[in-house]
């Protein structure tokens, strides 16, 4: 982190030395690029600082890069280009982060540029935008068309225009690329890249009294002078009512937000403008934080005896273990324990990171945390704007935020003094990034981050992942359990509804059993709330012709199109393709095109028909795209304005509503019978978690109704009995028998190509080479996944299972990468792409 010294001296005379910087660029290439450091930057450039550099043929592209290393060795094989600009006076990327980038690139088998690209918020990356300006050497107007001449005249006035601005100026129907090409060919214009930083601080304009009038005598002279100008005198008096200059002259230096005076009906805006022009007032701009500076009252957290014991046990475990699992049943009050531990960590001067799996969960928990920690807490997730995320990033660097709560991307924040990381709902699959690379798991990355900074990690869940619980049972992690619900609340009563019987008796109404409808009606009569869970969004999963069985399918993916009634369209949930709903079957012409199955949108629609007086809300990906959508839905439900909340897995993750006494679960069988070795574990976790939303108020037991075609399934009995340990015992034996995690590591390789035969050829070759070296027991496939074609690319999966602690995993990864490189450099397979997913879920 030392400053770069740009001159060295020999014994005879001063000799200038050229310095170089190894840079991480946000592009998927395996190696760092070396750039030359200009002499004027040598004293200010630091490791971890951002710089702007040219890249590509003829320096055609511009990137934001991060300095990883400083040295005086020129690169071999290419001429080093110069760094264009240094963006940071002090590094915005810490040494710990650079170490994390390197580890993630190696562990997740990707490029370090991939890691940097997702780690840095977009607001910290420079963007370049093509602009057009008049060529000052152009002097041949006779070459131009009449339209080009008019355009060039306007371009001279504007100095430079973007492509979009030029298109608006040219008007609709103009071929702008052809127009620019023509003007460039005639050497009339120059196209250049304007480089700008995306992050823009929020500025507010303020006014203050000229310091001359801070003295009492001068202020009286001013007021006397303005007696004949009553409107101007009123402006000064209004300012003084907000800023008592005579009582505290320092307040005048801070000034007054100009909008306060602008919104005052008694203030003449023209008079204010005149006073500014006559230098009675001064205007200036200051940076305004996008997050409120107003600290909320600090609430006291009182732990129950069980919570206090759990907190003390965790601290005792931290004396011996760096990682502790808090296994607390739903509603046991884990959040209060977290708060107690956060306060202790902050009290010791350390930083704290609190990870949550879902933005919806941050919406509710953040309010509780702000009552305790006020504005000392930062919040970080993807619904924030680029500028807001940059301010949190810089707030961590500056020390403004010692405590941050956020989703998985929060592990990339520039912490350098972490004392505690909490991973709440650690079992959640939302912690795993599936696309793009690196395909990391935030829980595992958090553990490595804690290891480097000598911090402690607390994993919390009512239904821990089998891998985590296994490590705790083996003594590698500490284990603390909370077995009672907070206060006098009890676990809900879970009942199974046999939908086969109800269908036979014809008591089903659409997707609802009579038992569930009766329970919903009773609940609404008691002014209590209900949650309905269906893990499928949209109105119906597909549309089908009753006469010829035609099904609407995506042209790009091997899946049916989902019907969305509100937007009146068919939509692919893989590639985003949309099309209109057909009025007649495109194959046979029949008008009998019907929706099949149901999603959250259909349930919402049916509930409004069955219970017209009720207020129903839906929480899924379609209703939460807007920035504050989560917050609005949760606030309405929490405030008692909503009777029934319908949602996907978003509603299963730790939300806490006092007035929910009924939970209904649809389509449980589809979850249980999903073709995946983790299906039983995932079903138990999801159904237990959503069941835990019911009956969280003391003195009232909640009810959970699970609709199923087979109530005798063993997994459902374990959910009713809340028998996590029984589930664990059965699953762990099966995992050991078939060498699945936690007894092995999984690496999934997905081969993709637009030609199915080429994709299969590459997959067969890769699998054969891996089997030769690793053995057929460790390599499964290639097999086509459930969805065999996505975005017009045919997929083949290969699964590599490597035993833990018995095989050199680094050597295996290196061998896999070499074999992949062999395929990608093969002339006939060059267009194949191969996705590597380490620790796949």
Secondary structure, DSSP 8 states (H G I E B T S, - for coil): ------EEE-SSSEEE--EEEEEEESSS-SS-EEEEE-GGGTTT--TT-EEEEEESGGG-EEEEEEEEEEES---SSS---BEEEE--SS-SS-HHHHHHHHHHHHHTTS-HHHHHHHHS-GGGSEEEEEEEEE-TT---GGGS-HHHHHHHHHHHHHS-EEHHHHHHHH-TT--HHHHHHHHHHTT-EEEEEEEEES----EEEEEEE-GGGGSHHHHHHHHHHGGG-HHHHHHHHHHHHHS-TTT-THHHHH-EEHHHHHT-TTS-HHHHHHHHHTTSEEEEEEE--SS-------------HHHHHHHHHHHHHHTT-SEEEEEE-TTS-HHHHHHHHHHHHHHTT-EEEEE-S-HHHHHHHHHHHHHHHGGGEEEE-TTS-HHHHHHHHHHHHHTS-SEEEESGGGGGS--SSEEEEEEETTT-GGGB--SSS---BHHHHHHHHHHHHT-EEEEEESS--HHHHHHHHTTSSEEEEE-S-STT----EEEEEEHHHHHHHT--BTTB-HHHHHHHHHHHHTT-EEEEE-S--SSBSEEEETTT--B-B-SSSSSB-EEETTTTEEE-TTT--EEE--SS-TTT--S-EEEES--HHHHHHHHHHHTTTS-EEEESTTT--STTHHHHHHHHHHTT--SEEEESGGGGSS---TTEEEEEE--HHHHHT-SSTTHHHHHHHHHHHHHTTS--STT---EEEEEES-TT-HHHHHHHTT-HHHHHHHHHHHHHHTT-TTSEEEEEEEEEESSHHHHHHHHHHHHHHHHHHH-TTTEEEEE--SS-EETTEEEEEEEEEEETTTS-HHHHHHHHHHHHHHHHTSGGGTT-EEEEEET--
